[in-house]
């Protein structure tokens, strides 16, 4: 029986000198704020390694573990989001706490691991080669060839599904590239922050339903021209 893959890491580096953002947290909340931030880093690196889910229930349990009040913890997290210690966009979209720095440190810590599974839509950095995006992995529930929607042994007759599939749905399946393909293509084109731009490009086309892109690379080229 294969051993389950480790997600987090056993330790993480802390700078000898705090940067200005952390110093502002200390100025606002004192050592309680710094202690709360360090415990948040511990939670992130120990559990998933590059993010942690965050909502009121998680905050309540976290506050109890820290022997602090939930209101103080929420205020510290809010200040961290406001000052950019955690990424506001990812928090608003997915209710997670993460940052580019956290993900970069996790990438270094896991560079010797093979097929490290990650959630691509949470990324703020270019995906390392040894990471596997479970959003697009064949074993993922949405794309699995043995998924209930595609399984030949499914109770639902596939021909019936095809009869009700719209033209737009067909375009989605045929025209949408994998996340890592977009990132790698942008990197070859010399795009800075290719991971972030690939995410924004994909999100825009998700919103528009990926309406039949004859050549997604040409669409990326147009995106690159726009951002430059």
Protein Blocks (a to p, Z undefined) as FASTA:
>chain_A
ZZdddfbdfbdcddfbdcfklmmmmmmnommlmmmmmmmmmmmmmmnopaccddfklmmm
mmmmnopafklmmmmmmmmmmnopacfklmmmnopaddfklmmmmmmmmmmpghiacdfk
lpcbdcdfkbccfklgmkbmklockbfklmmkbmbdfklmmmmpcfklmmmmmmpccfkl
mmmmmmmnopahklmmmmmmmmmmmmnoppaifblklmmmmmmmmmZZ
